[in-house]
């Protein structure tokens, strides 16, 4: 091969910097889309079960089409080979989505997202108990800080007697930690196929209590909720996380816990309260500290 051909070939290959930028932009785009969950919940005039059903009804075919385009004739195999771990991921993810939507109807967006931000620490404890993974001293310190932050945040809710939203948020974080640990226990699980199955399960669970007749304006928002906020964001995240270190992806994802309450405040004036902001700040700092440490260790 001539020198000119070799040079041209190298020019066509994406550089490491270009791949990193692409991955970071994809993860950031997914995080931005995910951060609209509270906003859509607040401006859509439907109940939680109707929202969960239609979100799943739009997300499921979108993810199925994506798997079909990606796998072609291997689509059936992607679902058939999910195995016990894949089905566990799907069931846990469906339960987490159910708790997420119900919680958003019961408490502030900030409360729900802070519990979601704390889910990696729940997963760390579960992986220690189930898979025998080591929990480092810095992770133990971060978990302690997270417990303190959640305690500060929940104290305001307990004082007002509105504890159901926090209980649902905690259940959401715990069930999502099962998603993480089950996926880690079997790396062969196709996460997109499992997520597609999860949306089918959550839609079926919500169907008996959902209203099928919805105002066109609300239906448009629900379509955006399912296709954009759920389906497209998941595709963007899974594509982006392959191009950048997982620690970097985790750091970018923390923005969701900051942006989601911000959109709710700007759109509908939702004030999370001083204790929520203080407790949330403690949790976010703990997540950032662990993420930055992991990032330095990876580099």
Long-range contacts (C-beta under 8 A, 24 or more apart in sequence): 19-243, 20-243, 20-244, 22-240, 22-243, 23-239, 23-240, 23-241, 23-242, 23-243, 23-244, 23-249, 24-240, 24-244, 24-248, 24-252, 25-240, 26-236, 26-237, 26-239, 26-240, 26-243, 27-236, 27-237, 27-240, 27-241, 27-244, 27-248, 27-249, 27-252, 27-253, 28-252, 28-255, 29-233, 29-236, 29-240, 30-233, 30-234, 30-236, 30-237, 30-240, 30-253, 31-233, 31-237, 31-252, 31-253, 31-255, 31-256, 31-259, 32-255, 32-259, 33-228, 33-229, 33-232, 33-233, 33-236, 34-229, 34-233, 34-256, 34-260, 35-255, 35-256, 35-259, 35-260, 35-263, 36-228, 36-229, 36-260, 36-263, 37-100, 37-104, 37-109, 37-225, 37-229, 37-260, 38-104, 38-109, 38-112, 38-113, 38-260, 38-261, 38-263, 38-264, 38-270, 39-109, 39-260, 39-263, 39-264, 39-267, 40-221, 40-224, 40-225, 40-229, 41-101, 41-104, 41-105, 41-109, 42-109, 42-264, 42-267, 42-268, 42-270, 43-221, 43-267, 43-268, 44-218, 44-221, 44-222, 44-225, 45-215, 45-218, 46-211, 46-214, 46-218, 46-222, 47-105, 47-211, 48-101, 48-102, 48-104, 48-105, 49-206, 49-209, 49-210, 50-206, 50-210, 50-211, 50-214, 51-101, 51-222, 51-225, 52-97, 52-98, 52-101, 52-102, 52-202, 52-203, 52-205, 52-206, 52-210, 53-203, 53-206, 53-207, 53-210, 54-210, 54-214, 54-219, 54-222, 54-223, 54-225, 54-226, 55-97, 55-101, 55-199, 55-222, 55-225, 55-226, 55-229, 55-230, 56-97, 56-199, 56-200, 56-202, 56-203, 56-206, 56-226, 57-203, 57-226, 58-222, 58-223, 58-225, 58-226, 58-227, 58-230, 58-231, 59-199, 59-226, 59-227, 59-230, 59-231, 60-196, 60-199, 60-200, 60-203, 60-226, 62-226, 62-227, 62-230, 62-231, 62-232, 63-192, 63-195, 63-196, 63-199, 63-231, 63-234, 63-235, 64-196, 66-192, 66-231, 66-235, 67-190, 67-192, 67-193, 67-196, 70-192, 78-190, 78-193, 79-190, 79-193, 79-196, 79-197, 81-188, 81-190, 82-189, 82-190, 82-193, 82-194, 82-197, 83-186, 83-188, 83-189, 85-182, 85-183, 85-185, 85-186, 85-189, 86-186, 86-189, 86-190, 86-193, 86-194, 86-197, 87-194, 87-197, 88-178, 88-182, 89-178, 89-179, 89-182, 89-183, 89-189, 89-191, 89-194, 89-198, 90-194, 90-195, 90-197, 90-198, 90-201, 91-198, 91-201, 92-175, 92-176, 92-178, 92-179, 92-182, 93-175, 93-176, 93-179, 93-194, 93-195, 93-198, 94-198, 94-199, 94-201, 94-202, 94-205, 95-171, 95-175, 96-172, 96-175, 96-176, 96-179, 97-198, 97-199, 97-202, 98-202, 98-205, 98-206, 99-168, 99-169, 99-171, 99-172, 99-175, 100-172, 102-168, 103-165, 103-166, 103-168, 103-169, 103-172, 105-165, 106-162, 106-164, 106-165, 106-168, 107-157, 107-162, 107-164, 107-165, 107-166, 107-168, 107-169, 108-165, 108-261, 108-264, 108-270, 108-272, 108-273, 108-276, 109-260, 109-261, 109-263, 109-264, 109-270, 109-272, 110-260, 110-261, 110-264, 110-272, 110-276, 110-277, 110-280, 111-153, 111-157, 111-165, 111-166, 111-169, 111-272, 111-276, 112-165, 112-169, 112-172, 113-256, 113-257, 113-260, 113-261, 113-280, 114-149, 114-150, 114-153, 114-169, 114-257, 114-276, 114-279, 114-280, 114-283, 114-284, 115-150, 115-166, 115-169, 115-170, 115-172, 115-173, 116-169, 116-172, 116-173, 116-176, 116-256, 116-257, 117-254, 117-256, 117-257, 117-280, 117-283, 117-284, 117-287, 118-146, 118-149, 118-150, 118-173, 118-283, 118-287, 119-172, 119-173, 119-174, 119-176, 119-177, 119-180, 120-177, 120-180, 120-250, 120-287, 120-290, 121-146, 121-286, 122-173, 122-174, 122-176, 122-177, 123-176, 123-177, 123-180, 123-181, 125-177, 126-177, 126-178, 126-180, 126-181, 127-180, 127-181, 127-184, 130-181, 130-185, 131-181, 131-184, 131-185, 138-289, 138-290, 138-293, 139-290, 142-286, 142-287, 142-289, 142-290, 143-286, 145-282, 145-283, 145-285, 145-286, 146-282, 146-283, 146-286, 146-287, 148-279, 148-282, 149-278, 149-279, 149-280, 149-281, 149-282, 149-283, 149-286, 150-279, 150-283, 151-279, 152-275, 152-278, 152-279, 152-282, 153-275, 153-276, 153-278, 153-279, 153-280, 153-283, 154-279, 155-275, 156-273, 156-274, 156-275, 156-276, 191-238, 192-234, 192-235, 192-238, 195-234, 199-226, 199-230, 245-295, 245-298, 245-299, 246-294, 246-298, 247-291, 247-294, 247-295, 247-297, 247-298, 248-295, 250-287, 250-291, 250-294, 251-288, 251-291, 251-292, 251-295, 254-284, 254-287, 254-288, 254-291, 257-283, 257-284, 257-287, 258-284
